[in-house]
């Protein structure tokens, strides 16, 4: 997490960019352009066994997540199904994100438990 208040970030939403790198024993996955358009890169790239593959054909607009989440939530109410993320997990994810932001802003280590 880097706090860069003067960095101009092209986006339709808020001026922040998340990029995720997952490293495994046989490869890596990069998730790019989560909420902004900072990089001209494919949404997802995979490096495995010496080869890199890029994945372009997917919904990548931040607004899509709200639409899909709303559809899933409504379907669970109407049809009595389960949703993918429980309220407890959602609170834990939000606390982690808030801790990361506070850590970057205050230039210090922040425990998730500080987020209450």
LINJO-V970160 format. One record per pair of residues at least 12 apart in sequence whose ideal C-beta (glycine too) atoms are under 8 Angstrom apart, sorted by sequence separation. I is the first residue (numbers start at 1). GAP is how many residues later the second one is. D is the distance in Angstrom with one decimal. If there is no record, write none. Layout:
BEGIN
I | GAP | D
I | GAP | D
END
This chain:
BEGIN
19 | 12 | 6.8
31 | 12 | 7.2
32 | 12 | 7.3
42 | 12 | 3.9
43 | 12 | 6.4
72 | 12 | 6.6
99 | 12 | 6.9
102 | 12 | 7.6
19 | 13 | 5.6
31 | 13 | 5.7
32 | 13 | 7.2
42 | 13 | 6.2
43 | 13 | 6.7
99 | 13 | 4.8
102 | 13 | 7.8
19 | 14 | 7.9
20 | 14 | 7.3
30 | 14 | 7.0
42 | 14 | 5.1
44 | 14 | 7.2
19 | 15 | 6.9
29 | 15 | 6.8
30 | 15 | 4.5
43 | 15 | 5.8
99 | 15 | 6.5
17 | 16 | 7.6
18 | 16 | 3.8
29 | 16 | 7.2
30 | 16 | 7.9
96 | 16 | 5.5
99 | 16 | 5.4
17 | 17 | 6.8
18 | 17 | 6.0
29 | 17 | 5.3
43 | 17 | 4.5
95 | 17 | 5.0
98 | 17 | 4.8
17 | 18 | 6.5
28 | 18 | 7.5
29 | 18 | 7.9
16 | 19 | 6.1
17 | 19 | 4.1
27 | 19 | 6.5
28 | 19 | 4.7
16 | 20 | 6.6
19 | 20 | 7.4
27 | 20 | 5.1
28 | 20 | 7.9
92 | 20 | 7.7
95 | 20 | 4.0
14 | 21 | 6.9
15 | 21 | 7.2
17 | 21 | 4.5
27 | 21 | 3.4
94 | 21 | 7.9
95 | 21 | 7.8
13 | 22 | 5.5
17 | 22 | 7.9
26 | 22 | 5.8
27 | 22 | 6.7
13 | 23 | 7.5
26 | 23 | 6.3
11 | 24 | 6.4
11 | 25 | 3.9
12 | 25 | 8.0
10 | 26 | 6.3
11 | 26 | 6.2
9 | 27 | 4.7
10 | 27 | 4.5
33 | 27 | 6.2
35 | 27 | 4.8
10 | 28 | 6.7
34 | 28 | 7.4
9 | 29 | 5.6
12 | 49 | 7.5
13 | 49 | 5.2
12 | 50 | 7.2
13 | 50 | 7.9
12 | 51 | 7.7
3 | 98 | 7.9
1 | 99 | 4.5
1 | 100 | 6.9
3 | 101 | 3.8
1 | 102 | 6.2
2 | 102 | 6.1
3 | 102 | 5.2
1 | 103 | 4.2
3 | 104 | 7.9
END
